[in-house]
Amino acid sequence: MKIIVELLHGLGDTVCALPMLKVLRDNYPQASITVLVKGMENAEIIRASIIRIDEFIILNIYKNNLFKNLATILELRKKKFDFGISCAITPVIKAKVFMNLIDSKKNIGIQHELNKSFDDLEDVHHFTEAGLLAIKSICILPTDVPKPYLKAAVTDTIFVREKMRIFNNEDKIIGICIGNADFKYRYRLFGKEKVFTKGWGIKNMDLLVQKLLEKNFNIVLIGGKLEATLVNMLSKSILSNSKLLNLIAETDMRQSIAVVQECDLVIGVDTGMQHIAAATGTKTLSIHGPTNPLTRGAYSKDAEFIESKCDCKYCYGTKKNLYCDNRKCLNMIKVDDVVEQVIKIISR
């Protein structure tokens, strides 16, 4: 049997889809499973889950040229998949069009069976749970929803521990992703006006790092290319502090998984790294505003969230979120509130 799973979404979405992939593999141990991902980083996340996947195919409709994407789709059509499974977060029309393009024999997912996507479920299910709904018609589901699971490779763990040798004491290690999460375009057709709808702001992150350093925590800065542009906006006193390790844009995905695995706590806005950290078993504190942590937050018993009491929060995915000029849901969250929550988590 040949199965293809469409997971053309972000890093956090990939983490949330891991339980679905695990249940699928458990139900079809002999099947050939192909996973379609947005980039190599997404594939590395799935590899770190120790779920056996036969093939990864990268398809990025925004970065690859049209001819390359068409060639990929033609190759997929030739494979004659028995089941084509749509990621629960994929919009209905996009899911149906894509599965028709690759010509799978049977299309699976809530888009094909309920004519709904995750955004149409009215905040009833977490995205991880919605992923299992996508395969309910062809799989026996477990009684308890499994949590996303990631484990860093030994070589990557050794690499990270060597980096962390600068912390020559017993103080707790806190990882902080200073970024604002992925951006969106207000005018996607023209690729203009980037909007970081989940961002808390570099000034808040700068002050947060300062206050945590003052309390003798060891700090590891985590992030990739997007965050690299923000490093120079941090205070010079922070970057020269002996209790701070700056690993932004210094690690690949495999090593980043090892970094968060070695931390006692990871802090950030609602971004993929929070999901990754939670899946390794590390405690997380995520700053939420436009997104509902109960449906989109890190799916772990050790995941905690901080949010404001703003009446207009949870607007993610709407035009209101894209065109908001006063993100009260995030701006009302004070640095001292986050520090206080960190102390409570660490003291436990």
N, C-alpha and C positions, 0 to 999 in steps of 0.2 A: 504494500500500500504506500502511496506517495501523498504526503501532506505538506502544504505550504502555509505558513503563518505570516501574515502581514503585520509588521511592527514598525512602521515608518514614522516614528515619533521620537520624543526626547529621551534623555538618559533616565529621568525619573519614571517616565512611562514604561521604559524597558524593565526597570527594576520591579515595578508593580505587576508586570506581566509574567514574572518568573513563576509564581505558583500555577498559573494557567499552563505554562510550558511543562512544568513538572507533572501535573496531573495528566496532561496529554501524553507524555512519554510513558507514564505508569500504565495508562490504559492501552497504549499501542507500542509495546516494547520492541516489536520487530519492524515497525514502520520506518520508512525513510522520511525524516522531517527536515524540511528546508525552512529557514527563517529569513525573511526579507527585512533588512534593517537600513537605517538612515546613514550610518557610518560605521567605521571600524571600531570606534569606542563602544558603540552599542553591542557589537559582537563580543568584545572583550568582557563586558559586563555579564553576558549570558554564559560565556566560557567559565567565568569565576563562580558561577552558580553550581557547577558540576552536573548540570543537566546535559545529557547526551543529545547533541544536535548534529545531524549529518552534513548539513551545508548551510553556509551563510552567504547571502547575496546582497550586495549593497546597491541601493537605488535612492538617489537624492535628486528629486525633480527640480530643486532650486539651484543646485550646484553643478550637476552634470548637464552636458549639452543635450539637445533634443534627440540627435541621432543615437547617442549612447543609450539614452533611456529607451528609445524604441527598440534598439538591438537587444537590450535586457529583457524587455517584454516579449519579444519574439522567441527568445531562448526559453523563457518560462512557459510559453504556449506549447513548445515542443515536448516539454516534460510530462504533459498530460497528468496533472495532479488529480487524485481522487477527491481530496477535500481541500478547499481553500478557506482558511479561517481569517476573518477580519478582526483586527484589534478593536476592542470595545469603544475606544475613544475616536475612531475614525468616523467622520460624518457619513450619513446614510448614502447620499448620492455618490460620494467619492468611493465608498466601499463597494457599492454595486457596480460602478463603472470599471473599477480596477479588476475585480474578479471576473467580469465579463471579458476584459481584455486578455487576461491570462488563460481564460477558457478552462477553469477547473470544473470537474464533473459535478461536484456538489458544493455549494457555497454555504458556509457555516458562520454564525455570528448573530448578534441581536439585530444588526441592520437588516439581515436577510430574513430573519424569522419573526422579529417584532416590529420591523420597520422603524427602529429607534437606534440611537447611539447613546453613549454614556451621558452626554449633556441633556438627553431627553428623559433621563430616569428620575428627575426631580429630587436629587440629593438623597435617594433612598439607599444606595449602595456606595461603598468605597470603590475606587477604580480597580483595586485588586480583586474584589468580589465580583465586579462586573466582568472581569476577564474570565472568570469561571462560568458565568452565565453564557458567555460566547460559545463555550464548548459543551454546554449541558446536554444538547441533543445527541451527542455522539460519545459522551464519556460518563462513567460512574463517578460522581463527585464525592470527595471525603466529607465526613460529618463536620469537621472543623476546617476552616479555611487555613491552608498552610501560609506561613509568613515568608516573604522573600528572604533568600539566604545567599550570602556571598562569602567567599573565603579567599584571602590573598594567597598567592603562591609563595612558597618558602623563600625563593630567591628574592622576590620583591620585598618580603618582610625583613629579610636580612639587610637589604639595601636601605630601607627606611630606618631601621633601628640604628644603623651606622650613622645616618644623618642626625638622629635624635640624641646621639651621644653628647651633644653640647649641653643637654639637660642632665647635669651630673648631681642631681638631688632627687628627693622623693616627692617633689611638688607635682600636682596633677597636671596633665597635658590636655589643653583645650585647643581643638582645631576650629578655625574660623574662616569661613568662605566670605570674603569681603564684597563679593559681587552682588549685582542686582538681578540675577537670573537672566534668562534669555529675553531678548528684545522682540518687539513686534513692530511692523511698519503700519503707520496710519494710512499710507497710500502704497499698499503692497505692489500694485501694478507698476508703479514707477520706482519702487524701492526707495522711498523717501520718508523722512521724519521717523527715526527710531524712537520707540517708547518702551521704557523698562517698567512695565506695569506692576511688577512684584517688588521693585527695589525699595530698600529702606534708606539708602543714601550713604555715600562714602564718609560724610562727616560723622554720622552716627556710628559707623563701623570704626572709624578712627578713635572716637571717644571711648567706645566699648573696649577696644584693645588696650588703650591707656589705663582704664580703670581696672581691668583684669590683671594687667602687669603689676599694678600697684598692690594688688592682693596676692602677689607671689605665685600666680599661675604661670606655667610654661605655655607659650602660645605658638601654634603652628598656623601659618597663613596658607590656605588651600585655594587653588583655582587654576584656570587655564588661560588661554589667550585673551578672553574677554576681561578677565580680572587683571591681567598684566598691565593694562593701561591705567588702572586705578592705584597701583602701588606707589607711584610718584606723588600721589595726592595725600599719602599718609604722612604724619609728622616724622621729622628726621629722628627725633628722640625715640620713636617706636622702632624704626628700622635698625637703629644702632644698639638696641637693648639686647643684652646677653641672654635674656630669657625668651627671645623671639627667634623662630626659625621660619624664614620666608621660602616656601616651596612653590610659590605661584609660578606657573609655566615651567616648572623644573621637573615635573613628573608626568609620565604617560598614564593612561587609565589604569593599567595593572598596578602601577606603583601608587596611584592615588587611592585605590582600594586598600592597599597596605597602610597608607598614611592614616586614614580615618579609622582603620581597625586598631591601630596602636594608640589612638587618643582615648581619653576618659570621657570626653564630651565633645560634640561637634555642634557649632552654632552657625546659622545662616538663614537667609530668607527661604521661601519655598522654591527650592531648586533641586536639581538632580542629585547633587552631592549629599543632601540631607537623606534622601532615599537610600543612597549607596551606603552611607554611614550606618543607618538603622539596620540595613540588611546584614552588615557584618557583626551586629550585636552591640555596637557602641551606642551609648545614650545620645540622644539628639534634642536640641532645643531649636525649634523652627519659628521664624517670625512670619506670621500670616496676616494678610489683609484682604486682597481681592479673591483669594481662594479659600474654600472651606476645608480646614484641616481634617474634618471627619470624613470627607470624601476624597480629598486629594493629598492629604498629609502623609508623612512617612508611616508605613503600616507596621508598627512594632509596639510591644508593651512598654518599651523603654523610650518611646518617642513622646516628647512633650512640646507644647505649642504656646506661643504668647501672641495675643491679639488684642485689639482695642474693642471698645463697646460702640463703635461707630455704626449707625443704623444702615448705612448704604454699603457695607462690606459684602463680600461674596459676589461681586459683579463680574468676575472673570469670565471671558467668553462673550461678553455683550459689548455693544458699541459704547456704552457708558464707561466701561473699563478702559477702552482704547482712547477715549477722548476726555477723560477726567483730567482736570487741571489742578485739582487740590485733593491729593490722595490722603484724605483724613484717616482712612483705615490704617495706614502705615505711619503717617506723621504723628498720630496721637500716642504711639508707642515710644516711651522714653527709655533712654539708655539705662538709667538707674533701675527701671523695672526689669530689664533684661539681666542686669548684674545681680539683682536680688534673687531672681529665679535661678540663675547659675549657682549661687551660693546654696540654695535649698537643694538643688539636684546633687551637687558634689557632696554636701554634708550627709546625704543619705547613704 
